[in-house]
Amino acid sequence: MIEHQAHELLQAAYETGETSPYDLAVERWGNDSLADAKAASDLLVSLRLAKYGDEGRTLLAPTNAGRYWSLNGGFMAFLKEEPEKVAGKSRNSEVETLRANYMALRLKTFWWSFGMSATGFVIAIVSLIVSLACGEIPRRWH
């Protein structure tokens, strides 16, 4: 049921550029369907087929991916094409786990190398200040 409502919301958002899911829900599905409209619009936003157009999250606007799928069969065609992404799972969980681990290692390595570079710079500056303060001018500067 939510999938059909998400399909209608995506199509309406594409046709008008921006639509209110709650107004559309009351107009097409009755007053009792406001929670379903919220769930359908959240589903579209989580799949990045649409975005909220205002801070109150009352206007739904299609993204570029949403426009593409609206032209090529709507949300139902998206479900047929990408069934694993709809469930919130990645295609291969092992690859995603490895990617996350490698990204964490890169970030740790970056901060270590940044810290070592900053430490070396500070040591060089302190060394220069100490040598100038003691009156020892390097030969190259004469």
N, C-alpha and C positions, 0 to 999 in steps of 0.2 A: 504494500500500500504506500509506504514512504517513497519507494522508488518511482511510482507513478506520479506522486505529488512533486517529487524532485524534478521529474521530466517536465511536468507542466510549468513549474517555477522557472526552470532554465529556459524553456521556450518563450515564456512571457517576458522574462528579463531580456532575452535577445531581441524580441520584437519591439519592445518599448525602450530599450537601453537601460532602464532602471525600473524595478517594480517593487511594490510592497508585498511581501509574502503574506502578511496578515490580511490585507484587503482582498487579495486574490483568494485566500482560503475561505473567507467569509462569503465571497461572491460565488465561488464554484463548489465548495465542499460543505458549507454550513458553519454555524457558530461554534460547533463542538470540535472543530478541527484546527484550532489555533496552535495547540501543542504539536500536532503533526506538521504544520507549516514551519514551526520553529525547528523541528527535527530535520525536515527536508532541507531547509535553508542552511542549517549547520552542516549537513552532509555535503551539500554542494560547496560550501566554503572550505570544509576540511579536505576535500578532493581538489581544491583550487580550480574549480570550474566557475566559481562566482566569488564575489567579495562583497562585503557590506559597504554601502555607499555613504553611510553617516555614522556618527558616534553612537547613536541610539540603536543601531543594528536593526533598523526598520526598512531600509531600502537595499535591495539585492541587485547588483550589477554583474554582468558576465565578464569574465576575464578573457584573454585571448584564447585560452584552451576551451573555455565555455562557448565562445563564439564558433570555434572550429567544430565542436561536437554538436552544437545546435544546427549547424549547416549539414552535418553528416549523420543525422538520425537522432540527435538528442541524447538524453541521459541513458536511454535503453541501449543505444548503440555503444555508448561508453562502457556500460556494464558487460556487454558481449565481448568487447575488445580487451578490457583490462579487468578481469574478474578478481585477480589477486590484490590489486591496489585498493579495491573497494572495501575489502575485508580489513584493511589497515595493515596488511602484512606485506613484506617486501617479496620480491621474486625468489630470492635465495637468501635465507637467513644467515648462512655461513659467510657469504660474501659481505653482507652488511655488518656482521660482527667483526670480521677482519678489518673492514674499512674503518669502523669506529675505533678499534684498537690501534691501528696505524695512525689515525688522526690524533689520538691521545698521545702516542709516542712522539709524533712530530711537534706537538705543542710543548711537551716537556723538554724536548731537545732544543727547541727555539729559545725557551726561557733560560736554559742553562747556557747556551752559547751567547745570548744577549748579556747575561750576567757576567760571564767571563770577559767579554769584550769591554763592558763598562768598567770592570775591575782593572783591566789592563790599561785603559785610558786614564783612570784615576791614578794608578801607580806611575804612569809616565808623567803626568802633570806634577805630582808630588816630587818625583825625582828631579824634574826641571827646576822647580821652586827651590829645592834643597841645594842643588848645585849652584844656582844663581845667588842664593843667600850666603853660601860659604865662600863666594868669590871665585870659584872655579869656572872660568869661561871656556867653553870648548874651543879647540884649535881652529875649527872651521869658521868660527865667528870673528877671528882676529883680522 
